């Protein structure tokens, strides 16, 4: 078992027993029953906790006259995601802005953990396929749910059939496969890019330890930001197509 981080050990001390019992109830058996929570999951929880604490702080300290630095950062994030969502999703984008903002920040912060990958037990969570897959599945469920909510079950399914009725038997299965492939596309794009960035950074650290810190950590940060942005943009595009009335 790889080196456990302090937060991982604490979580396992607190929740290992109940978690193993819960997993056993659904037929799952962890490889390490005494430590079912790994570093990746612990880091994801840490990121989620940091995000929650940040937005709670912003909410509790809101001020119109004297906004603090946390509020100013939150406002910049809100304006950025709002502007992107308005252009891509269009009318009614406000309903979805919170979701895409969380997607952007969660992926960005998890990607940035790779900047600490040289420390024992730390690796970029999004460089493991399960993490991007989980976010992709959530995005798939979210945009399809809102597609059904806006158009109704039959109305949403009609979108898969296309505008020409006699081509519907051909287009319907193609559209179904295309939508399912979106999960794979989102997963592979994020996973492959972050894994490649991690490997390249580690290789360069071992070959050029004096030069790598500045150049390749900056490159990793750039890749991390771009991949988070691309994932958010694709989520917006899928949402816009799902709730749009123009087909």
Backbone bond lengths (Angstrom), bond angles and torsions (degrees), N, CA, C in turn:
res aa  C-N    CA-C-N  psi(-1)  N-CA   C-N-CA  omega(-1)  CA-C   N-CA-C  phi
1 X - - - 1.467 - - 1.522 109.66 -
2 X 1.382 118.80 134.57 1.452 121.10 -178.37 1.518 111.18 -65.98
3 X 1.351 114.95 164.21 1.460 120.25 179.46 1.522 110.07 -57.15
4 X 1.330 115.43 131.27 1.461 120.32 -179.69 1.524 109.74 -90.99
5 X 1.312 115.57 137.39 1.453 120.76 174.82 1.524 109.79 -74.48
6 X 1.308 116.46 163.02 1.457 120.94 179.79 1.521 110.94 -59.04
7 X 1.338 116.47 -43.90 1.458 119.43 -178.95 1.530 110.69 -65.13
8 X 1.334 116.98 -34.10 1.464 120.80 178.47 1.522 110.69 -66.77
9 X 1.323 116.15 -43.43 1.467 119.73 178.91 1.524 111.22 -63.72
10 X 1.324 116.70 -40.45 1.462 120.03 179.17 1.528 111.51 -63.81
11 X 1.330 116.31 -44.19 1.464 120.20 179.56 1.527 111.25 -63.82
12 X 1.316 116.55 -40.58 1.469 119.39 178.60 1.527 111.79 -67.44
13 X 1.340 116.73 -37.85 1.462 119.78 177.17 1.529 111.20 -61.95
14 X 1.348 115.55 -35.75 1.458 119.76 -176.26 1.526 113.14 -85.02
15 X 1.337 116.88 -38.84 1.462 119.44 -167.40 1.527 115.26 -122.21
16 X 1.318 118.98 1.77 1.472 120.02 -176.79 1.517 112.03 -58.20
17 X 1.339 116.82 -47.79 1.461 120.37 -177.74 1.512 113.81 -60.12
18 X 1.338 118.62 -57.19 1.472 119.85 178.43 1.526 113.44 -60.06
19 X 1.337 116.66 -36.71 1.461 119.54 -178.20 1.524 111.49 -68.16
20 X 1.325 117.37 -43.06 1.464 120.91 177.85 1.524 110.44 -62.72
21 X 1.327 117.20 -40.55 1.467 120.95 178.01 1.516 111.14 -63.74
22 X 1.324 116.48 -41.27 1.463 120.52 178.82 1.527 110.86 -65.25
23 X 1.329 116.97 -43.13 1.461 121.04 179.04 1.523 110.81 -64.68
24 X 1.328 117.14 -39.33 1.462 120.32 178.69 1.527 111.07 -64.63
25 X 1.327 116.16 -33.11 1.466 120.22 -179.56 1.526 112.11 -65.48
26 X 1.328 116.78 -26.84 1.473 120.25 179.17 1.528 111.48 -105.04
27 X 1.332 115.87 13.21 1.460 120.12 174.45 1.506 115.69 84.76
28 X 1.326 117.76 18.52 1.464 121.18 179.18 1.526 109.48 -107.45
29 X 1.324 115.20 143.24 1.464 120.32 -178.58 1.526 108.63 -132.97
30 X 1.337 117.76 108.70 1.473 120.63 -178.20 1.519 112.16 -64.85
31 X 1.320 115.08 150.93 1.464 121.14 178.83 1.520 111.36 -63.21
32 X 1.331 115.45 -37.47 1.468 121.11 179.47 1.528 108.45 -119.79
33 X 1.326 118.37 89.45 1.474 120.59 -176.82 1.525 113.86 -59.23
34 X 1.323 116.91 -28.45 1.456 119.20 179.37 1.524 112.47 -79.24
35 X 1.352 116.37 -13.75 1.467 120.81 179.52 1.527 109.44 -146.16
36 X 1.332 117.75 70.07 1.468 120.28 -177.46 1.526 113.92 -71.30
37 X 1.331 117.34 -19.25 1.461 121.49 179.41 1.520 108.92 -92.58
38 X 1.325 116.69 121.62 1.461 120.02 -179.46 1.524 110.83 -95.53
39 X 1.326 115.58 176.02 1.463 120.31 -177.25 1.522 112.32 -62.23
40 X 1.338 116.58 -37.43 1.462 120.12 -177.82 1.522 111.13 -61.50
41 X 1.331 115.83 -48.45 1.460 119.79 -179.62 1.522 110.83 -65.43
42 X 1.326 116.37 -38.46 1.466 119.92 178.70 1.526 110.99 -63.12
43 X 1.330 117.28 -40.04 1.465 120.69 178.42 1.524 111.34 -67.73
44 X 1.324 116.38 -37.09 1.471 119.28 175.73 1.526 110.72 -62.04
45 X 1.323 116.31 -43.81 1.466 119.83 177.70 1.522 110.95 -63.04
46 X 1.323 116.35 -37.85 1.461 120.34 178.01 1.521 110.57 -62.45
47 X 1.328 116.54 -44.99 1.468 120.91 178.19 1.526 110.45 -60.89
48 X 1.327 116.65 -46.15 1.460 120.64 178.99 1.528 110.67 -60.81
49 X 1.332 116.85 -41.03 1.459 120.59 178.86 1.521 112.36 -65.29
50 X 1.327 116.61 -41.05 1.471 120.60 178.15 1.521 110.42 -63.24
51 X 1.336 116.81 -43.40 1.468 120.23 178.62 1.520 111.16 -62.49
52 X 1.323 116.32 -44.89 1.466 120.12 -179.88 1.521 110.95 -62.46
53 X 1.323 116.31 -44.64 1.466 120.24 179.69 1.524 111.24 -62.72
54 X 1.331 116.53 -39.34 1.464 120.93 -179.89 1.524 111.15 -61.95
55 X 1.328 116.78 -48.15 1.465 119.19 -176.11 1.530 111.64 -74.21
56 X 1.331 117.95 -29.45 1.462 119.70 173.09 1.529 109.70 -65.50
57 X 1.330 116.39 -42.07 1.462 120.60 177.44 1.521 111.12 -60.56
58 X 1.332 116.32 -44.63 1.461 120.45 179.37 1.523 110.41 -61.44
59 X 1.322 116.35 -43.71 1.472 120.22 -178.82 1.522 111.82 -64.37
60 X 1.325 117.00 -39.83 1.458 120.34 -176.80 1.521 113.08 -75.85
61 X 1.329 116.73 -20.53 1.467 119.93 -175.52 1.526 112.53 -115.62
62 X 1.335 116.98 21.90 1.466 120.21 179.94 1.530 110.79 -58.60
63 X 1.309 114.67 135.59 1.458 119.71 178.93 1.527 108.75 -149.60
64 X 1.324 115.32 129.60 1.459 119.63 178.00 1.522 110.71 -77.64
65 X 1.326 116.84 -39.32 1.461 121.23 -174.92 1.528 112.57 -81.44
66 X 1.349 117.40 -41.34 1.463 120.50 -176.53 1.531 110.25 -131.37
67 X 1.330 117.03 75.77 1.473 118.93 178.47 1.527 111.09 -67.13
68 X 1.324 116.46 133.08 1.463 120.24 179.17 1.529 110.09 -80.98
69 X 1.339 118.06 171.41 1.470 120.27 -177.89 1.527 113.20 -56.77
70 X 1.342 117.96 -38.83 1.467 120.11 179.73 1.520 110.86 -62.52
71 X 1.325 117.30 -41.59 1.461 121.06 178.74 1.527 110.87 -66.07
72 X 1.323 116.74 -38.87 1.460 119.86 179.51 1.527 110.66 -64.80
73 X 1.330 117.33 -40.38 1.459 120.68 177.26 1.527 109.99 -64.09
74 X 1.337 116.54 -44.55 1.462 120.62 179.53 1.528 111.16 -61.52
75 X 1.318 116.97 -39.55 1.464 120.37 179.49 1.521 111.08 -66.51
76 X 1.333 116.95 -38.68 1.473 119.68 177.94 1.527 110.84 -64.84
77 X 1.332 116.14 -42.05 1.467 120.01 177.75 1.526 109.91 -62.89
78 X 1.334 116.02 -43.93 1.468 120.93 -179.12 1.531 110.91 -62.08
79 X 1.319 117.04 -44.44 1.462 120.46 -179.67 1.524 111.06 -66.15
80 X 1.331 116.42 -38.83 1.465 119.97 -179.37 1.528 111.27 -65.51
81 X 1.338 117.01 -52.97 1.468 119.39 -178.30 1.525 110.89 -67.88
82 X 1.340 116.75 -34.17 1.462 119.87 177.97 1.509 112.13 -64.37
83 X 1.338 116.36 -42.37 1.462 119.99 178.34 1.521 112.29 -63.89
84 X 1.328 116.11 -42.67 1.463 119.71 178.34 1.530 110.98 -65.46
85 X 1.320 116.78 -43.68 1.468 120.70 -178.16 1.519 111.39 -65.93
86 X 1.329 117.62 -37.89 1.465 120.51 179.74 1.522 110.98 -63.50
87 X 1.331 116.64 -39.27 1.455 120.22 179.83 1.521 112.41 -70.75
88 X 1.323 117.25 -37.65 1.468 120.78 -172.22 1.527 112.41 -92.52
89 X 1.336 116.90 -48.08 1.462 120.16 -177.84 1.521 111.16 -83.98
90 X 1.335 116.24 -38.71 1.457 119.77 178.63 1.511 112.34 89.00
91 X 1.332 115.47 -148.19 1.465 121.75 -175.51 1.533 111.21 -55.95
92 X 1.324 115.92 133.95 1.459 121.04 179.30 1.511 114.15 82.44
93 X 1.336 117.02 15.22 1.460 120.61 -177.37 1.524 112.25 -63.93
94 X 1.352 116.68 -24.42 1.459 120.13 -175.28 1.528 111.98 -57.54
95 X 1.321 116.90 -32.03 1.467 120.70 -177.96 1.528 111.63 -62.82
96 X 1.330 116.31 -28.96 1.465 120.96 -173.73 1.530 113.56 -104.56
97 X 1.328 116.75 -3.00 1.460 119.30 -173.07 1.522 112.18 -65.20
98 X 1.327 117.46 -37.75 1.463 119.64 -179.37 1.527 110.82 -62.59
99 X 1.332 116.79 -41.47 1.462 120.36 -178.77 1.526 111.23 -63.38
100 X 1.331 116.98 -50.24 1.464 119.35 -176.72 1.529 111.35 -68.58
101 X 1.336 117.21 -29.55 1.462 120.11 176.41 1.525 110.67 -66.54
102 X 1.320 116.42 -43.80 1.469 120.51 177.90 1.525 110.35 -63.35
103 X 1.335 116.61 -41.85 1.468 120.34 177.57 1.527 110.30 -57.73
104 X 1.334 116.16 -47.98 1.466 120.67 -179.00 1.525 111.43 -59.87
105 X 1.320 117.29 -50.49 1.461 120.98 -175.08 1.523 111.76 -70.01
106 X 1.332 117.28 -40.25 1.460 120.23 -178.94 1.524 110.79 -63.31
107 X 1.326 116.58 -45.66 1.461 119.86 179.64 1.526 110.76 -68.10
108 X 1.323 116.87 -42.55 1.467 120.21 -179.08 1.523 111.45 -60.41
109 X 1.324 117.47 -47.43 1.462 120.26 -178.34 1.525 111.98 -67.35
110 X 1.339 116.88 -38.65 1.461 119.39 176.10 1.520 111.18 -65.29
111 X 1.330 116.33 -39.26 1.465 119.68 177.16 1.527 111.43 -63.11
112 X 1.331 116.03 -40.23 1.456 120.43 -176.55 1.526 112.69 -68.80
113 X 1.322 117.39 -18.33 1.465 119.55 176.91 1.523 110.20 -60.52
114 X 1.334 116.14 -25.21 1.459 120.44 177.67 1.517 113.45 -59.85
115 X 1.327 117.29 -19.23 1.462 120.02 176.81 1.527 111.30 -66.92
116 X 1.336 116.11 -17.56 1.468 121.09 179.19 1.519 111.78 -106.17
117 X 1.335 116.33 15.68 1.468 120.37 -172.78 1.526 113.06 -63.60
118 X 1.312 118.38 -15.79 1.458 119.96 178.78 1.513 113.72 -73.75
119 X 1.330 116.96 -14.85 1.463 120.42 -179.98 1.523 110.24 -83.70
120 X 1.331 118.39 145.46 1.477 121.04 -177.98 1.527 112.24 -58.71
121 X 1.328 115.48 133.80 1.456 121.06 175.72 1.507 115.46 85.35
122 X 1.336 117.78 -6.40 1.462 120.87 -177.31 1.524 110.11 -106.36
123 X 1.326 115.85 128.26 1.452 122.49 171.10 1.522 108.58 -145.25
124 X 1.294 116.59 157.88 1.453 120.85 -177.82 1.527 110.30 -63.49
125 X 1.327 119.93 118.14 1.466 120.25 -178.94 1.524 113.57 -56.84
126 X 1.322 116.50 -36.70 1.466 119.75 -178.06 1.529 113.01 -76.31
127 X 1.339 117.88 -3.57 1.463 119.84 174.47 1.526 111.17 -86.17
128 X 1.326 116.59 0.83 1.465 122.33 173.46 1.527 107.76 -106.42
129 X 1.322 119.13 132.47 1.478 121.31 -170.06 1.521 114.75 -61.32
130 X 1.336 118.53 -28.26 1.469 120.05 -176.46 1.530 111.85 -63.87
131 X 1.323 117.53 -33.60 1.467 120.31 -176.58 1.531 111.37 -71.98
132 X 1.339 119.79 -53.04 1.462 118.72 175.38 1.531 112.78 -59.68
133 X 1.329 116.72 -35.65 1.469 119.66 178.69 1.521 111.11 -62.34
134 X 1.324 116.62 -43.34 1.458 119.73 179.28 1.520 112.16 -61.05
135 X 1.333 117.22 -42.61 1.468 120.94 179.23 1.524 110.12 -68.08
136 X 1.334 116.94 -38.15 1.460 121.01 179.83 1.530 111.26 -66.01
137 X 1.325 116.86 -42.10 1.469 120.74 178.58 1.524 110.08 -63.74
138 X 1.326 117.04 -43.13 1.463 120.96 178.15 1.531 110.42 -60.68
139 X 1.331 117.39 -43.62 1.459 121.23 178.50 1.520 110.92 -62.59
140 X 1.337 116.97 -42.32 1.462 122.28 178.99 1.529 110.62 -60.13
141 X 1.318 116.73 -47.11 1.468 121.02 179.89 1.527 110.22 -64.61
142 X 1.323 116.51 -41.04 1.465 121.22 -175.62 1.529 111.54 -64.54
143 X 1.323 118.07 -50.11 1.465 118.04 -175.72 1.524 111.78 -72.36
144 X 1.323 118.04 -32.43 1.458 119.54 176.31 1.525 111.63 -69.67
145 X 1.329 116.47 -36.79 1.464 120.00 176.46 1.520 110.50 -59.19
146 X 1.330 116.27 -46.57 1.457 118.70 -178.85 1.529 111.83 -72.05
147 X 1.314 118.02 -28.77 1.451 119.97 173.29 1.518 111.27 -62.41
148 X 1.334 116.40 -43.73 1.468 120.99 177.52 1.525 110.42 -67.95
149 X 1.326 116.73 -38.90 1.463 120.17 179.94 1.526 111.99 -62.16
150 X 1.321 116.44 -41.57 1.462 120.77 -176.24 1.526 111.49 -76.55
151 X 1.308 117.32 -43.96 1.469 120.79 -172.21 1.530 113.95 -101.46
152 X 1.329 117.04 -13.72 1.454 119.65 -171.56 1.521 109.47 84.07
153 X 1.344 117.99 158.07 1.470 120.16 -177.07 1.525 113.55 -56.92
154 X 1.322 117.06 -48.48 1.472 119.69 -177.90 1.519 111.39 -69.93
155 X 1.329 116.25 -41.53 1.463 119.53 179.89 1.518 111.87 -62.53
156 X 1.333 116.26 -38.01 1.468 119.48 179.54 1.523 110.81 -70.12
157 X 1.327 116.98 -40.18 1.462 120.02 179.39 1.526 111.10 -65.93
158 X 1.343 117.28 -29.43 1.470 120.33 178.96 1.526 111.17 -62.76
159 X 1.346 116.23 -28.80 1.457 119.03 178.52 1.526 111.37 -62.45
160 X 1.325 115.99 -29.89 1.459 120.29 -179.33 1.527 111.82 -74.46
161 X 1.330 116.02 -18.49 1.464 119.89 -175.59 1.524 112.83 -86.84
162 X 1.334 117.15 -16.32 1.452 119.47 179.35 1.524 112.19 83.05
163 X 1.340 117.41 171.16 1.472 121.44 -175.25 1.531 113.90 -80.62
164 X 1.325 118.09 -16.38 1.481 120.93 -176.31 1.522 108.45 -105.94
165 X 1.333 116.58 114.54 1.456 120.61 -169.41 1.516 113.13 -62.03
166 X 1.360 116.87 -36.96 1.459 118.01 -174.92 1.537 112.72 -76.62
167 X 1.338 115.91 -9.43 1.467 119.22 174.31 1.528 112.38 -97.43
168 X 1.323 116.16 -1.96 1.460 120.35 -176.42 1.527 113.57 -57.49
169 X 1.342 119.35 -43.61 1.472 118.19 179.98 1.527 113.53 -59.69
170 X 1.333 116.98 -26.67 1.460 120.70 178.50 1.523 111.25 -85.49
171 X 1.341 116.13 -43.16 1.457 120.28 -174.17 1.528 112.66 -73.96
172 X 1.336 117.54 -34.46 1.461 119.75 -175.01 1.528 112.78 -58.78
173 X 1.343 119.14 -53.16 1.481 118.01 178.84 1.526 112.79 -64.88
174 X 1.339 116.84 -32.30 1.468 119.70 178.16 1.526 110.20 -64.19
175 X 1.339 116.57 -42.88 1.460 120.70 179.45 1.521 111.72 -66.20
176 X 1.331 116.81 -39.11 1.465 120.14 178.47 1.528 110.10 -61.27
177 X 1.328 116.17 -47.61 1.464 120.45 179.45 1.524 110.38 -63.58
178 X 1.331 116.29 -38.75 1.461 120.29 179.79 1.522 111.65 -62.67
179 X 1.326 117.10 -41.96 1.463 120.38 179.29 1.526 110.96 -67.54
180 X 1.323 116.97 -41.92 1.463 119.41 178.36 1.525 111.09 -64.31
181 X 1.336 116.04 -34.64 1.468 120.05 -179.69 1.524 111.88 -68.15
182 X 1.332 116.81 -19.07 1.464 118.93 178.45 1.524 111.22 -62.29
183 X 1.323 116.79 -37.25 1.472 119.25 177.82 1.526 110.56 -62.03
184 X 1.324 116.36 -44.26 1.455 119.88 179.38 1.526 110.81 -65.40
185 X 1.324 116.54 -40.48 1.462 120.67 -179.47 1.524 111.37 -63.65
186 X 1.335 116.75 -46.91 1.461 120.21 178.78 1.529 111.36 -61.75
187 X 1.329 115.23 -41.02 1.465 119.96 -178.37 1.522 111.69 -65.90
188 X 1.309 116.14 -51.96 1.463 120.41 -175.13 1.527 111.29 -65.57
189 X 1.329 116.57 -39.87 1.465 119.28 -178.25 1.532 110.77 -60.52
190 X 1.318 116.85 -49.55 1.464 120.38 -178.28 1.526 111.13 -69.93
191 X 1.314 116.57 -47.43 1.476 120.99 -177.91 1.527 111.73 -60.91
192 X 1.334 117.10 -48.93 1.462 120.68 -175.25 1.528 111.48 -66.05
193 X 1.317 117.03 -41.23 1.463 119.32 -178.87 1.519 112.31 -67.74
194 X 1.324 116.88 -41.07 1.464 118.77 -179.45 1.529 111.46 -73.10
195 X 1.327 116.81 -36.37 1.466 119.34 176.56 1.523 110.42 -63.80
196 X 1.335 116.97 -44.81 1.464 120.63 179.14 1.520 111.13 -63.05
197 X 1.336 116.64 -40.46 1.465 119.94 179.39 1.528 110.71 -64.81
198 X 1.335 116.92 -41.76 1.469 120.55 177.76 1.526 111.71 -61.44
199 X 1.336 115.42 -47.57 1.461 119.57 -177.24 1.523 111.31 -64.45
200 X 1.328 116.30 -42.33 1.456 119.98 -179.89 1.525 110.95 -63.52
201 X 1.330 116.00 -42.01 1.461 119.63 179.45 1.524 111.57 -64.21
202 X 1.343 116.79 -44.23 1.459 120.39 -179.80 1.521 111.80 -65.29
203 X 1.343 116.65 -39.83 1.469 120.46 178.22 1.526 110.57 -62.85
204 X 1.319 115.92 -44.50 1.460 119.59 -178.42 1.523 111.68 -69.66
205 X 1.330 116.81 -31.61 1.463 119.81 175.05 1.520 110.57 -62.64
206 X 1.326 116.05 -40.16 1.463 119.11 -177.76 1.525 111.95 -74.63
207 X 1.336 117.15 -29.53 1.463 120.40 -177.23 1.526 112.50 -89.54
208 X 1.347 115.61 -38.70 1.465 119.87 -176.15 1.524 109.69 -132.69
209 X 1.310 118.48 68.74 1.471 120.61 -174.78 1.517 114.60 -61.57
210 X 1.318 117.30 -23.34 1.470 119.35 -178.03 1.523 112.22 -82.57
211 X 1.356 116.64 -25.01 1.465 120.34 -174.94 1.525 111.57 -102.52
212 X 1.318 116.61 -34.34 1.457 121.58 -171.25 1.520 115.38 -57.81
213 X 1.340 120.07 -41.99 1.462 118.79 -173.42 1.516 114.58 -49.67
214 X 1.315 118.05 -48.30 1.455 119.16 -177.07 1.519 111.96 -75.74
215 X 1.325 117.49 -53.72 1.460 121.49 -172.28 1.525 112.91 -67.18
216 X 1.322 116.04 -49.46 1.455 118.31 -172.25 1.526 113.23 -83.95
217 X 1.297 118.43 -25.40 1.453 119.48 171.77 1.523 110.37 -69.86
218 X 1.324 116.71 -36.67 1.459 119.96 175.10 1.521 110.64 -64.28
219 X 1.337 116.56 -40.18 1.467 120.13 177.91 1.521 111.07 -64.27
220 X 1.346 116.22 -41.50 1.465 119.73 178.95 1.527 110.32 -62.73
221 X 1.327 117.10 -41.99 1.466 120.57 179.08 1.526 110.58 -62.49
222 X 1.329 116.90 -38.71 1.466 120.81 178.85 1.524 110.67 -65.98
223 X 1.330 116.83 -46.01 1.469 120.75 177.85 1.519 110.27 -61.22
224 X 1.328 116.89 -41.34 1.469 121.49 179.96 1.519 111.09 -59.97
225 X 1.334 117.02 -45.03 1.461 121.11 -178.95 1.528 110.91 -68.10
226 X 1.323 116.94 -42.72 1.468 120.38 -178.64 1.526 110.62 -63.97
227 X 1.322 117.81 -43.95 1.466 120.45 -177.92 1.528 111.69 -66.90
228 X 1.327 117.32 -37.00 1.467 119.69 176.05 1.521 110.52 -64.73
229 X 1.321 116.19 -42.06 1.469 121.15 179.71 1.526 111.05 -65.10
230 X 1.325 117.12 -44.86 1.465 120.84 -179.70 1.527 110.90 -62.03
231 X 1.325 116.85 -42.39 1.470 120.19 179.44 1.526 109.86 -61.84
232 X 1.334 116.66 -44.49 1.461 120.23 178.97 1.518 111.27 -62.11
233 X 1.341 117.20 -43.27 1.458 121.26 -179.14 1.522 111.18 -62.81
234 X 1.316 117.32 -42.37 1.459 120.18 179.25 1.526 110.72 -65.95
235 X 1.326 116.66 -38.78 1.469 119.45 176.16 1.526 110.43 -60.96
236 X 1.325 117.08 -40.93 1.461 120.86 177.44 1.531 111.51 -64.04
237 X 1.318 116.35 -42.67 1.468 120.58 179.76 1.523 110.24 -61.38
238 X 1.329 117.18 -46.03 1.464 120.51 179.78 1.526 110.75 -64.14
239 X 1.318 117.39 -39.31 1.455 120.99 177.13 1.531 111.01 -64.27
240 X 1.324 115.43 -45.76 1.456 119.30 179.89 1.515 112.34 -60.07
241 X 1.325 117.16 -41.53 1.457 120.73 179.03 1.524 111.20 -68.96
242 X 1.330 117.46 -34.68 1.465 121.17 -177.41 1.528 112.12 -70.84
243 X 1.339 118.07 -37.10 1.464 120.69 -174.04 1.522 112.82 -100.99
244 X 1.327 117.03 -4.41 1.460 120.05 -178.25 1.525 110.92 -69.91
245 X 1.327 115.51 146.09 1.472 120.79 177.36 1.529 111.25 -98.48
246 X 1.315 117.03 1.71 1.467 121.00 -179.01 1.507 109.40 -103.87
247 X 1.328 117.82 103.87 1.461 122.93 -179.98 1.525 108.44 -137.14
